[in-house]
Amino acid sequence: MTARTPREYRAPIAIGALLLGLLDPSGALARGGSFPRDDPWNAERIDNLPPDIRNAVLHMCGSRPNAGHYFATYLDNARVVRLHFEHFNCEGAQQLHHRADGCLHQDYARTGAHYHLIRNYVGRCED
C-alpha cells in the first residue's frame, strides 16, 4: 500500500463537503445564504441622507417615513440631490406628495458643507 499525498485528498474532501452542504437542510443553502435583505420601503434610506436634507424630509411627515430605492438620486458628484416623492411613504399618513398632474420633486444643492433647497416642482411620476 502506498501513502496518499495531500493533493490526492483534495477531490474526495471537496465532493464530501459539497454533498454535506446539499444534504443538510439546516445549512446555508436552506437559509438562503448570506445575502442581505433589501426591503423595497426602508427608513434607512432617509437616515442616509445628508443632515440638512434629512431634517427637511423628516419635518414633512408626522410619522416615521420610509423611502423606496430611487427616492434620492445624486447628481454632479453629489453636489445636487434630487428627491422623488413617488418613492416616499409616511406610515399611516395620507399621500400628500402625489397629485393628478404628477409627483413632488425637490432639488437640493450643496454650498460649502450644507445643502439648501433650490427647486420644488411637480414632475412626472417614476421619473
N, CA, C and O atoms as CSV, one atom per row, in Angstrom:
chain,resi,resn,atom,element,x,y,z
A,1,MET,N,N,0.841,-1.173,0.000
A,1,MET,CA,C,0.000,0.000,0.000
A,1,MET,C,C,0.887,1.238,0.000
A,1,MET,O,O,1.849,1.342,0.761
A,2,THR,N,N,0.535,2.169,-0.873
A,2,THR,CA,C,1.322,3.396,-0.944
A,2,THR,C,C,0.584,4.506,-0.218
A,2,THR,O,O,-0.646,4.529,-0.176
A,3,ALA,N,N,1.324,5.396,0.334
A,3,ALA,CA,C,0.734,6.520,1.075
A,3,ALA,C,C,0.210,7.560,0.086
A,3,ALA,O,O,0.842,7.836,-0.934
A,4,ARG,N,N,-0.956,8.134,0.401
A,4,ARG,CA,C,-1.525,9.181,-0.449
A,4,ARG,C,C,-0.879,10.521,-0.113
A,4,ARG,O,O,-0.534,10.802,1.034
A,5,THR,N,N,-0.732,11.324,-1.138
A,5,THR,CA,C,-0.196,12.669,-0.930
A,5,THR,C,C,-1.360,13.614,-0.632
A,5,THR,O,O,-2.503,13.298,-0.962
A,6,PRO,N,N,-1.096,14.751,-0.022
A,6,PRO,CA,C,-2.174,15.702,0.283
A,6,PRO,C,C,-2.983,16.100,-0.949
A,6,PRO,O,O,-4.182,16.353,-0.838
A,7,ARG,N,N,-2.359,16.159,-2.105
A,7,ARG,CA,C,-3.049,16.535,-3.337
A,7,ARG,C,C,-4.126,15.507,-3.697
A,7,ARG,O,O,-5.160,15.873,-4.256
A,8,GLU,N,N,-3.902,14.247,-3.391
A,8,GLU,CA,C,-4.867,13.195,-3.720
A,8,GLU,C,C,-6.098,13.244,-2.817
A,8,GLU,O,O,-7.124,12.656,-3.159
A,9,TYR,N,N,-6.028,13.917,-1.694
A,9,TYR,CA,C,-7.169,14.027,-0.777
A,9,TYR,C,C,-8.112,15.172,-1.159
A,9,TYR,O,O,-9.243,15.218,-0.675
A,10,ARG,N,N,-7.674,16.077,-2.003
A,10,ARG,CA,C,-8.474,17.268,-2.314
A,10,ARG,C,C,-9.824,16.926,-2.946
A,10,ARG,O,O,-10.852,17.429,-2.494
A,11,ALA,N,N,-9.844,16.099,-3.959
A,11,ALA,CA,C,-11.095,15.788,-4.661
A,11,ALA,C,C,-12.103,15.100,-3.740
A,11,ALA,O,O,-13.255,15.532,-3.698
A,12,PRO,N,N,-11.726,14.042,-2.994
A,12,PRO,CA,C,-12.719,13.410,-2.110
A,12,PRO,C,C,-13.230,14.356,-1.021
A,12,PRO,O,O,-14.405,14.294,-0.656
A,13,ILE,N,N,-12.376,15.218,-0.505
A,13,ILE,CA,C,-12.804,16.164,0.534
A,13,ILE,C,C,-13.773,17.182,-0.063
A,13,ILE,O,O,-14.786,17.506,0.558
A,14,ALA,N,N,-13.478,17.685,-1.249
A,14,ALA,CA,C,-14.349,18.664,-1.897
A,14,ALA,C,C,-15.715,18.058,-2.206
A,14,ALA,O,O,-16.740,18.706,-1.992
A,15,ILE,N,N,-15.742,16.837,-2.702
A,15,ILE,CA,C,-17.010,16.165,-3.006
A,15,ILE,C,C,-17.801,15.931,-1.727
A,15,ILE,O,O,-19.016,16.131,-1.705
A,16,GLY,N,N,-17.131,15.512,-0.669
A,16,GLY,CA,C,-17.805,15.288,0.614
A,16,GLY,C,C,-18.393,16.571,1.173
A,16,GLY,O,O,-19.516,16.565,1.678
A,17,ALA,N,N,-17.662,17.661,1.091
A,17,ALA,CA,C,-18.159,18.943,1.595
A,17,ALA,C,C,-19.368,19.411,0.785
A,17,ALA,O,O,-20.328,19.939,1.346
A,18,LEU,N,N,-19.318,19.219,-0.518
A,18,LEU,CA,C,-20.437,19.601,-1.372
A,18,LEU,C,C,-21.680,18.787,-1.033
A,18,LEU,O,O,-22.769,19.346,-0.900
A,19,LEU,N,N,-21.528,17.485,-0.893
A,19,LEU,CA,C,-22.666,16.629,-0.547
A,19,LEU,C,C,-23.231,16.987,0.822
A,19,LEU,O,O,-24.449,17.006,1.002
A,20,LEU,N,N,-22.378,17.266,1.768
A,20,LEU,CA,C,-22.834,17.642,3.107
A,20,LEU,C,C,-23.649,18.931,3.059
A,20,LEU,O,O,-24.678,19.038,3.726
A,21,GLY,N,N,-23.202,19.898,2.284
A,21,GLY,CA,C,-23.929,21.158,2.158
A,21,GLY,C,C,-25.269,20.992,1.472
A,21,GLY,O,O,-26.235,21.665,1.833
A,22,LEU,N,N,-25.347,20.099,0.480
A,22,LEU,CA,C,-26.602,19.883,-0.228
A,22,LEU,C,C,-27.597,19.059,0.576
A,22,LEU,O,O,-28.806,19.256,0.449
A,23,LEU,N,N,-27.115,18.154,1.388
A,23,LEU,CA,C,-27.995,17.259,2.130
A,23,LEU,C,C,-28.416,17.802,3.483
A,23,LEU,O,O,-29.371,17.291,4.068
A,24,ASP,N,N,-27.751,18.805,3.995
A,24,ASP,CA,C,-28.055,19.347,5.314
A,24,ASP,C,C,-29.108,20.455,5.175
A,24,ASP,O,O,-28.768,21.556,4.742
A,25,PRO,N,N,-30.384,20.196,5.532
A,25,PRO,CA,C,-31.424,21.215,5.351
A,25,PRO,C,C,-31.259,22.428,6.252
A,25,PRO,O,O,-31.875,23.462,5.998
A,26,SER,N,N,-30.454,22.333,7.287
A,26,SER,CA,C,-30.248,23.489,8.155
A,26,SER,C,C,-29.034,24.302,7.718
A,26,SER,O,O,-28.657,25.260,8.392
A,27,GLY,N,N,-28.430,23.936,6.616
A,27,GLY,CA,C,-27.227,24.617,6.145
A,27,GLY,C,C,-27.521,25.965,5.522
A,27,GLY,O,O,-28.665,26.419,5.486
A,28,ALA,N,N,-26.478,26.587,5.037
A,28,ALA,CA,C,-26.578,27.938,4.489
A,28,ALA,C,C,-27.497,28.005,3.277
A,28,ALA,O,O,-28.187,29.006,3.081
A,29,LEU,N,N,-27.517,26.952,2.460
A,29,LEU,CA,C,-28.378,26.980,1.287
A,29,LEU,C,C,-29.846,27.012,1.683
A,29,LEU,O,O,-30.639,27.701,1.042
A,30,ALA,N,N,-30.220,26.284,2.718
A,30,ALA,CA,C,-31.612,26.253,3.155
A,30,ALA,C,C,-32.032,27.591,3.756
A,30,ALA,O,O,-33.205,27.954,3.675
A,31,ARG,N,N,-31.114,28.321,4.348
A,31,ARG,CA,C,-31.434,29.615,4.952
A,31,ARG,C,C,-31.357,30.753,3.945
A,31,ARG,O,O,-31.603,31.908,4.293
A,32,GLY,N,N,-31.024,30.442,2.719
A,32,GLY,CA,C,-30.942,31.496,1.717
A,32,GLY,C,C,-29.556,32.103,1.618
A,32,GLY,O,O,-29.391,33.148,0.987
A,33,GLY,N,N,-28.583,31.496,2.206
A,33,GLY,CA,C,-27.228,32.017,2.120
A,33,GLY,C,C,-27.044,33.243,2.987
A,33,GLY,O,O,-27.803,33.478,3.927
A,34,SER,N,N,-26.036,34.015,2.661
A,34,SER,CA,C,-25.720,35.188,3.467
A,34,SER,C,C,-26.078,36.483,2.743
A,34,SER,O,O,-25.495,37.530,3.024
A,35,PHE,N,N,-27.039,36.419,1.808
A,35,PHE,CA,C,-27.430,37.617,1.087
A,35,PHE,C,C,-28.267,38.515,1.987
A,35,PHE,O,O,-29.228,38.044,2.596
A,36,PRO,N,N,-27.925,39.795,2.085
A,36,PRO,CA,C,-28.723,40.701,2.913
A,36,PRO,C,C,-30.071,40.973,2.258
A,36,PRO,O,O,-30.193,40.957,1.033
A,37,ARG,N,N,-31.068,41.218,3.074
A,37,ARG,CA,C,-32.404,41.513,2.562
A,37,ARG,C,C,-32.534,43.025,2.390
A,37,ARG,O,O,-32.202,43.796,3.291
A,38,ASP,N,N,-33.015,43.431,1.236
A,38,ASP,CA,C,-33.173,44.851,0.934
A,38,ASP,C,C,-34.652,45.130,0.705
A,38,ASP,O,O,-35.170,44.916,-0.391
A,39,ASP,N,N,-35.332,45.611,1.751
A,39,ASP,CA,C,-36.758,45.894,1.661
A,39,ASP,C,C,-37.021,47.004,0.654
A,39,ASP,O,O,-36.224,47.936,0.546
A,40,PRO,N,N,-38.138,46.920,-0.095
A,40,PRO,CA,C,-38.445,47.980,-1.053
A,40,PRO,C,C,-38.720,49.323,-0.381
A,40,PRO,O,O,-38.409,50.365,-0.958
A,41,TRP,N,N,-39.293,49.326,0.822
A,41,TRP,CA,C,-39.532,50.548,1.595
A,41,TRP,C,C,-38.695,50.466,2.856
A,41,TRP,O,O,-38.828,49.517,3.629
A,42,ASN,N,N,-37.836,51.449,3.070
A,42,ASN,CA,C,-36.859,51.341,4.132
A,42,ASN,C,C,-36.575,52.725,4.730
A,42,ASN,O,O,-36.319,53.680,3.996
A,43,ALA,N,N,-36.622,52.828,6.053
A,43,ALA,CA,C,-36.331,54.097,6.741
A,43,ALA,C,C,-34.850,54.450,6.681
A,43,ALA,O,O,-34.495,55.620,6.821
A,44,GLU,N,N,-33.983,53.471,6.479
A,44,GLU,CA,C,-32.542,53.742,6.422
A,44,GLU,C,C,-32.182,54.652,5.251
A,44,GLU,O,O,-31.193,55.382,5.312
A,45,ARG,N,N,-32.978,54.611,4.192
A,45,ARG,CA,C,-32.695,55.499,3.056
A,45,ARG,C,C,-32.873,56.960,3.448
A,45,ARG,O,O,-32.197,57.835,2.907
A,46,ILE,N,N,-33.772,57.227,4.379
A,46,ILE,CA,C,-33.930,58.586,4.910
A,46,ILE,C,C,-32.750,58.900,5.831
A,46,ILE,O,O,-32.183,59.991,5.772
A,47,ASP,N,N,-32.386,57.942,6.678
A,47,ASP,CA,C,-31.283,58.136,7.628
A,47,ASP,C,C,-29.961,58.424,6.925
A,47,ASP,O,O,-29.108,59.120,7.477
A,48,ASN,N,N,-29.780,57.899,5.715
A,48,ASN,CA,C,-28.521,58.061,4.990
A,48,ASN,C,C,-28.428,59.361,4.196
A,48,ASN,O,O,-27.398,59.635,3.580
A,49,LEU,N,N,-29.486,60.158,4.203
A,49,LEU,CA,C,-29.427,61.450,3.512
A,49,LEU,C,C,-28.500,62.409,4.257
A,49,LEU,O,O,-28.283,62.240,5.457
A,50,PRO,N,N,-27.949,63.410,3.570
A,50,PRO,CA,C,-27.186,64.448,4.278
A,50,PRO,C,C,-28.076,65.095,5.346
A,50,PRO,O,O,-29.283,65.220,5.139
A,51,PRO,N,N,-27.506,65.507,6.478
A,51,PRO,CA,C,-28.307,66.001,7.612
A,51,PRO,C,C,-29.301,67.107,7.264
A,51,PRO,O,O,-30.435,67.070,7.742
A,52,ASP,N,N,-28.916,68.086,6.450
A,52,ASP,CA,C,-29.825,69.184,6.100
A,52,ASP,C,C,-31.064,68.665,5.364
A,52,ASP,O,O,-32.184,69.101,5.630
A,53,ILE,N,N,-30.847,67.741,4.448
A,53,ILE,CA,C,-31.955,67.185,3.665
A,53,ILE,C,C,-32.792,66.257,4.537
A,53,ILE,O,O,-34.022,66.290,4.487
A,54,ARG,N,N,-32.129,65.437,5.327
A,54,ARG,CA,C,-32.842,64.502,6.212
A,54,ARG,C,C,-33.789,65.258,7.144
A,54,ARG,O,O,-34.939,64.852,7.311
A,55,ASN,N,N,-33.326,66.343,7.748
A,55,ASN,CA,C,-34.167,67.125,8.659
A,55,ASN,C,C,-35.383,67.702,7.941
A,55,ASN,O,O,-36.485,67.690,8.489
A,56,ALA,N,N,-35.198,68.205,6.728
A,56,ALA,CA,C,-36.320,68.755,5.964
A,56,ALA,C,C,-37.343,67.665,5.641
A,56,ALA,O,O,-38.548,67.892,5.747
A,57,VAL,N,N,-36.869,66.497,5.252
A,57,VAL,CA,C,-37.765,65.385,4.903
A,57,VAL,C,C,-38.515,64.895,6.134
A,57,VAL,O,O,-39.713,64.620,6.059
A,58,LEU,N,N,-37.830,64.783,7.258
A,58,LEU,CA,C,-38.486,64.308,8.481
A,58,LEU,C,C,-39.591,65.262,8.925
A,58,LEU,O,O,-40.592,64.821,9.489
A,59,HIS,N,N,-39.426,66.559,8.681
A,59,HIS,CA,C,-40.451,67.537,9.065
A,59,HIS,C,C,-41.671,67.501,8.144
A,59,HIS,O,O,-42.711,68.065,8.483
A,60,MET,N,N,-41.562,66.855,6.995
A,60,MET,CA,C,-42.685,66.751,6.058
A,60,MET,C,C,-43.661,65.651,6.447
A,60,MET,O,O,-44.762,65.566,5.902
A,61,CYS,N,N,-43.258,64.819,7.380
A,61,CYS,CA,C,-44.034,63.625,7.701
A,61,CYS,C,C,-44.283,63.594,9.203
A,61,CYS,O,O,-43.352,63.748,9.994
A,62,GLY,N,N,-45.535,63.397,9.596
A,62,GLY,CA,C,-45.852,63.347,11.020
A,62,GLY,C,C,-45.375,62.079,11.694
A,62,GLY,O,O,-45.222,62.042,12.915
A,63,SER,N,N,-45.140,61.037,10.911
A,63,SER,CA,C,-44.666,59.769,11.460
A,63,SER,C,C,-43.322,59.428,10.829
A,63,SER,O,O,-42.766,60.219,10.067
A,64,ARG,N,N,-42.817,58.275,11.142
A,64,ARG,CA,C,-41.524,57.826,10.614
A,64,ARG,C,C,-41.661,57.482,9.131
A,64,ARG,O,O,-42.373,56.537,8.794
A,65,PRO,N,N,-40.997,58.225,8.233
A,65,PRO,CA,C,-41.139,57.942,6.803
A,65,PRO,C,C,-40.248,56.793,6.337
A,65,PRO,O,O,-39.228,56.477,6.950
A,66,ASN,N,N,-40.662,56.194,5.252
A,66,ASN,CA,C,-39.873,55.182,4.552
A,66,ASN,C,C,-39.637,55.679,3.137
A,66,ASN,O,O,-40.391,56.506,2.624
A,67,ALA,N,N,-38.590,55.174,2.512
A,67,ALA,CA,C,-38.283,55.585,1.146
A,67,ALA,C,C,-37.976,54.366,0.298
A,67,ALA,O,O,-37.452,53.362,0.780
A,68,GLY,N,N,-38.317,54.481,-0.982
A,68,GLY,CA,C,-38.005,53.440,-1.950
A,68,GLY,C,C,-36.582,53.596,-2.461
A,68,GLY,O,O,-35.860,54.523,-2.093
A,69,HIS,N,N,-36.204,52.665,-3.316
A,69,HIS,CA,C,-34.828,52.621,-3.815
A,69,HIS,C,C,-34.370,53.919,-4.473
A,69,HIS,O,O,-33.225,54.327,-4.280
A,70,TYR,N,N,-35.220,54.567,-5.232
A,70,TYR,CA,C,-34.793,55.732,-6.004
A,70,TYR,C,C,-35.388,57.029,-5.476
A,70,TYR,O,O,-35.615,57.965,-6.243
A,71,PHE,N,N,-35.640,57.094,-4.177
A,71,PHE,CA,C,-36.149,58.327,-3.583
A,71,PHE,C,C,-35.142,59.462,-3.772
A,71,PHE,O,O,-35.520,60.564,-4.170
A,72,ALA,N,N,-33.885,59.204,-3.493
A,72,ALA,CA,C,-32.836,60.222,-3.638
A,72,ALA,C,C,-31.876,59.794,-4.739
A,72,ALA,O,O,-31.352,58.680,-4.733
A,73,THR,N,N,-31.661,60.699,-5.679
A,73,THR,CA,C,-30.638,60.467,-6.693
A,73,THR,C,C,-29.610,61.588,-6.573
A,73,THR,O,O,-29.947,62.736,-6.283
A,74,TYR,N,N,-28.367,61.230,-6.801
A,74,TYR,CA,C,-27.251,62.155,-6.605
A,74,TYR,C,C,-26.681,62.536,-7.960
A,74,TYR,O,O,-26.352,61.672,-8.774
A,75,LEU,N,N,-26.567,63.840,-8.194
A,75,LEU,CA,C,-26.088,64.369,-9.466
A,75,LEU,C,C,-24.839,65.213,-9.236
A,75,LEU,O,O,-24.599,65.705,-8.134
A,76,ASP,N,N,-24.056,65.369,-10.285
A,76,ASP,CA,C,-22.885,66.246,-10.246
A,76,ASP,C,C,-21.990,65.937,-9.040
A,76,ASP,O,O,-21.672,66.823,-8.247
A,77,ASN,N,N,-21.592,64.670,-8.917
A,77,ASN,CA,C,-20.727,64.214,-7.809
A,77,ASN,C,C,-21.311,64.553,-6.437
A,77,ASN,O,O,-20.595,64.987,-5.536
A,78,ALA,N,N,-22.625,64.347,-6.293
A,78,ALA,CA,C,-23.364,64.570,-5.036
A,78,ALA,C,C,-23.457,66.046,-4.657
A,78,ALA,O,O,-23.789,66.373,-3.517
A,79,ARG,N,N,-23.167,66.936,-5.599
A,79,ARG,CA,C,-23.371,68.365,-5.337
A,79,ARG,C,C,-24.857,68.699,-5.346
A,79,ARG,O,O,-25.297,69.620,-4.658
A,80,VAL,N,N,-25.631,67.942,-6.133
A,80,VAL,CA,C,-27.083,68.113,-6.199
A,80,VAL,C,C,-27.748,66.796,-5.820
A,80,VAL,O,O,-27.370,65.733,-6.314
A,81,VAL,N,N,-28.737,66.875,-4.941
A,81,VAL,CA,C,-29.523,65.705,-4.551
A,81,VAL,C,C,-30.960,65.965,-4.983
A,81,VAL,O,O,-31.560,66.971,-4.606
A,82,ARG,N,N,-31.507,65.044,-5.781
A,82,ARG,CA,C,-32.892,65.165,-6.251
A,82,ARG,C,C,-33.742,64.139,-5.512
A,82,ARG,O,O,-33.420,62.951,-5.486
A,83,LEU,N,N,-34.830,64.613,-4.912
A,83,LEU,CA,C,-35.759,63.742,-4.199
A,83,LEU,C,C,-36.982,63.492,-5.075
A,83,LEU,O,O,-37.547,64.423,-5.649
A,84,HIS,N,N,-37.383,62.227,-5.173
A,84,HIS,CA,C,-38.525,61.790,-5.976
A,84,HIS,C,C,-39.588,61.278,-5.006
A,84,HIS,O,O,-39.481,60.160,-4.502
A,85,PHE,N,N,-40.604,62.086,-4.744
A,85,PHE,CA,C,-41.560,61.760,-3.693
A,85,PHE,C,C,-42.553,60.668,-4.068
A,85,PHE,O,O,-43.354,60.267,-3.224
A,86,GLU,N,N,-42.530,60.174,-5.297
A,86,GLU,CA,C,-43.320,58.987,-5.606
A,86,GLU,C,C,-42.724,57.757,-4.922
A,86,GLU,O,O,-43.362,56.707,-4.846
A,87,HIS,N,N,-41.491,57.902,-4.426
A,87,HIS,CA,C,-40.799,56.827,-3.702
A,87,HIS,C,C,-40.691,57.164,-2.216
A,87,HIS,O,O,-39.737,56.753,-1.556
A,88,PHE,N,N,-41.646,57.897,-1.695
A,88,PHE,CA,C,-41.646,58.353,-0.306
A,88,PHE,C,C,-42.972,57.962,0.323
A,88,PHE,O,O,-44.025,58.103,-0.299
A,89,ASN,N,N,-42.922,57.468,1.559
A,89,ASN,CA,C,-44.131,56.989,2.219
A,89,ASN,C,C,-44.101,57.368,3.692
A,89,ASN,O,O,-43.190,56.985,4.426
A,90,CYS,N,N,-45.109,58.125,4.113
A,90,CYS,CA,C,-45.300,58.417,5.535
A,90,CYS,C,C,-46.238,57.354,6.084
A,90,CYS,O,O,-47.388,57.269,5.652
A,91,GLU,N,N,-45.780,56.553,7.014
A,91,GLU,CA,C,-46.600,55.467,7.558
A,91,GLU,C,C,-47.894,56.014,8.147
A,91,GLU,O,O,-47.873,56.875,9.026
A,92,GLY,N,N,-49.003,55.512,7.661
A,92,GLY,CA,C,-50.297,55.882,8.200
A,92,GLY,C,C,-50.792,57.256,7.802
A,92,GLY,O,O,-51.884,57.644,8.217
A,93,ALA,N,N,-50.042,58.006,7.018
A,93,ALA,CA,C,-50.451,59.359,6.621
A,93,ALA,C,C,-50.939,59.348,5.176
A,93,ALA,O,O,-50.551,58.496,4.376
A,94,GLN,N,N,-51.780,60.294,4.867
A,94,GLN,CA,C,-52.278,60.440,3.506
A,94,GLN,C,C,-51.114,60.846,2.596
A,94,GLN,O,O,-50.245,61.621,2.998
A,95,GLN,N,N,-51.106,60.322,1.379
A,95,GLN,CA,C,-50.048,60.658,0.433
A,95,GLN,C,C,-50.279,62.066,-0.111
A,95,GLN,O,O,-51.089,62.248,-1.019
A,96,LEU,N,N,-49.592,63.046,0.420
A,96,LEU,CA,C,-49.756,64.437,0.017
A,96,LEU,C,C,-48.815,64.826,-1.119
A,96,LEU,O,O,-48.894,65.940,-1.636
A,97,HIS,N,N,-47.946,63.935,-1.501
A,97,HIS,CA,C,-46.901,64.269,-2.459
A,97,HIS,C,C,-47.230,63.789,-3.867
A,97,HIS,O,O,-46.438,63.983,-4.789
A,98,HIS,N,N,-48.406,63.158,-4.042
A,98,HIS,CA,C,-48.871,62.700,-5.353
A,98,HIS,C,C,-50.070,63.549,-5.754
A,98,HIS,O,O,-50.998,63.745,-4.969
A,99,ARG,N,N,-50.038,64.047,-6.979
A,99,ARG,CA,C,-51.163,64.836,-7.487
A,99,ARG,C,C,-51.594,64.254,-8.825
A,99,ARG,O,O,-50.895,63.423,-9.405
A,100,ALA,N,N,-52.732,64.688,-9.301
A,100,ALA,CA,C,-53.235,64.190,-10.582
A,100,ALA,C,C,-52.277,64.527,-11.725
A,100,ALA,O,O,-52.163,63.766,-12.687
A,101,ASP,N,N,-51.589,65.667,-11.621
A,101,ASP,CA,C,-50.697,66.096,-12.695
A,101,ASP,C,C,-49.246,65.670,-12.498
A,101,ASP,O,O,-48.390,66.032,-13.305
A,102,GLY,N,N,-48.953,64.913,-11.451
A,102,GLY,CA,C,-47.590,64.428,-11.257
A,102,GLY,C,C,-47.234,64.248,-9.798
A,102,GLY,O,O,-48.109,64.173,-8.935
A,103,CYS,N,N,-45.955,64.180,-9.536
A,103,CYS,CA,C,-45.442,63.935,-8.186
A,103,CYS,C,C,-44.451,65.032,-7.790
A,103,CYS,O,O,-43.765,65.611,-8.632
A,104,LEU,N,N,-44.401,65.290,-6.511
A,104,LEU,CA,C,-43.473,66.288,-5.990
A,104,LEU,C,C,-42.030,65.829,-6.184
A,104,LEU,O,O,-41.696,64.665,-5.963
A,105,HIS,N,N,-41.187,66.767,-6.602
A,105,HIS,CA,C,-39.743,66.565,-6.696
A,105,HIS,C,C,-39.080,67.770,-6.042
A,105,HIS,O,O,-39.608,68.881,-6.092
A,106,GLN,N,N,-37.936,67.547,-5.437
A,106,GLN,CA,C,-37.154,68.637,-4.860
A,106,GLN,C,C,-35.691,68.441,-5.217
A,106,GLN,O,O,-35.184,67.319,-5.221
A,107,ASP,N,N,-35.024,69.539,-5.516
A,107,ASP,CA,C,-33.583,69.529,-5.758
A,107,ASP,C,C,-32.904,70.327,-4.658
A,107,ASP,O,O,-33.311,71.444,-4.337
A,108,TYR,N,N,-31.869,69.739,-4.089
A,108,TYR,CA,C,-31.048,70.397,-3.073
A,108,TYR,C,C,-29.637,70.517,-3.626
A,108,TYR,O,O,-29.126,69.581,-4.242
A,109,ALA,N,N,-29.005,71.669,-3.407
A,109,ALA,CA,C,-27.627,71.887,-3.855
A,109,ALA,C,C,-26.728,72.100,-2.642
A,109,ALA,O,O,-27.129,72.695,-1.642
A,110,ARG,N,N,-25.513,71.603,-2.761
A,110,ARG,CA,C,-24.531,71.764,-1.685
A,110,ARG,C,C,-23.753,73.054,-1.916
A,110,ARG,O,O,-23.226,73.305,-3.000
A,111,THR,N,N,-23.700,73.849,-0.875
A,111,THR,CA,C,-22.868,75.048,-0.861
A,111,THR,C,C,-22.002,74.933,0.377
A,111,THR,O,O,-22.507,75.001,1.497
A,112,GLY,N,N,-20.717,74.761,0.189
A,112,GLY,CA,C,-19.834,74.522,1.330
A,112,GLY,C,C,-20.170,73.178,1.954
A,112,GLY,O,O,-20.141,72.148,1.281
A,113,ALA,N,N,-20.489,73.194,3.241
A,113,ALA,CA,C,-20.783,71.948,3.954
A,113,ALA,C,C,-22.280,71.694,4.103
A,113,ALA,O,O,-22.672,70.718,4.744
A,114,HIS,N,N,-23.130,72.553,3.524
A,114,HIS,CA,C,-24.576,72.438,3.728
A,114,HIS,C,C,-25.325,72.334,2.407
A,114,HIS,O,O,-24.862,72.797,1.366
A,115,TYR,N,N,-26.502,71.708,2.483
A,115,TYR,CA,C,-27.413,71.614,1.348
A,115,TYR,C,C,-28.584,72.559,1.578
A,115,TYR,O,O,-29.033,72.738,2.710
A,116,HIS,N,N,-29.076,73.164,0.498
A,116,HIS,CA,C,-30.265,74.010,0.597
A,116,HIS,C,C,-31.172,73.736,-0.605
A,116,HIS,O,O,-30.704,73.363,-1.681
A,117,LEU,N,N,-32.469,73.927,-0.402
A,117,LEU,CA,C,-33.468,73.677,-1.436
A,117,LEU,C,C,-33.327,74.716,-2.542
A,117,LEU,O,O,-33.352,75.918,-2.279
A,118,ILE,N,N,-33.177,74.247,-3.787
A,118,ILE,CA,C,-33.061,75.173,-4.917
A,118,ILE,C,C,-34.239,75.056,-5.881
A,118,ILE,O,O,-34.479,75.957,-6.684
A,119,ARG,N,N,-34.975,73.942,-5.801
A,119,ARG,CA,C,-36.087,73.756,-6.734
A,119,ARG,C,C,-37.117,72.829,-6.117
A,119,ARG,O,O,-36.779,71.763,-5.601
A,120,ASN,N,N,-38.373,73.240,-6.173
A,120,ASN,CA,C,-39.501,72.482,-5.650
A,120,ASN,C,C,-40.533,72.454,-6.774
A,120,ASN,O,O,-41.069,73.505,-7.125
A,121,TYR,N,N,-40.832,71.281,-7.353
A,121,TYR,CA,C,-41.699,71.246,-8.530
A,121,TYR,C,C,-42.479,69.941,-8.610
A,121,TYR,O,O,-42.139,68.954,-7.958
A,122,VAL,N,N,-43.524,69.956,-9.418
A,122,VAL,CA,C,-44.301,68.750,-9.703
A,122,VAL,C,C,-43.836,68.246,-11.059
A,122,VAL,O,O,-43.884,68.965,-12.058
A,123,GLY,N,N,-43.385,66.998,-11.077
A,123,GLY,CA,C,-42.885,66.397,-12.308
A,123,GLY,C,C,-43.524,65.043,-12.541
A,123,GLY,O,O,-44.375,64.593,-11.774
A,124,ARG,N,N,-43.095,64.411,-13.607
A,124,ARG,CA,C,-43.611,63.082,-13.925
A,124,ARG,C,C,-43.312,62.114,-12.798
A,124,ARG,O,O,-42.221,62.131,-12.228
A,125,CYS,N,N,-44.271,61.278,-12.480
A,125,CYS,CA,C,-44.025,60.209,-11.508
A,125,CYS,C,C,-43.157,59.148,-12.190
A,125,CYS,O,O,-43.198,58.993,-13.410
A,126,GLU,N,N,-42.384,58.433,-11.401
A,126,GLU,CA,C,-41.448,57.414,-11.904
A,126,GLU,C,C,-40.411,58.037,-12.811
A,126,GLU,O,O,-39.973,57.413,-13.778
A,127,ASP,N,N,-40.014,59.259,-12.508
A,127,ASP,CA,C,-39.021,59.981,-13.295
A,127,ASP,C,C,-37.639,59.668,-12.791
A,127,ASP,O,O,-36.656,60.180,-13.325
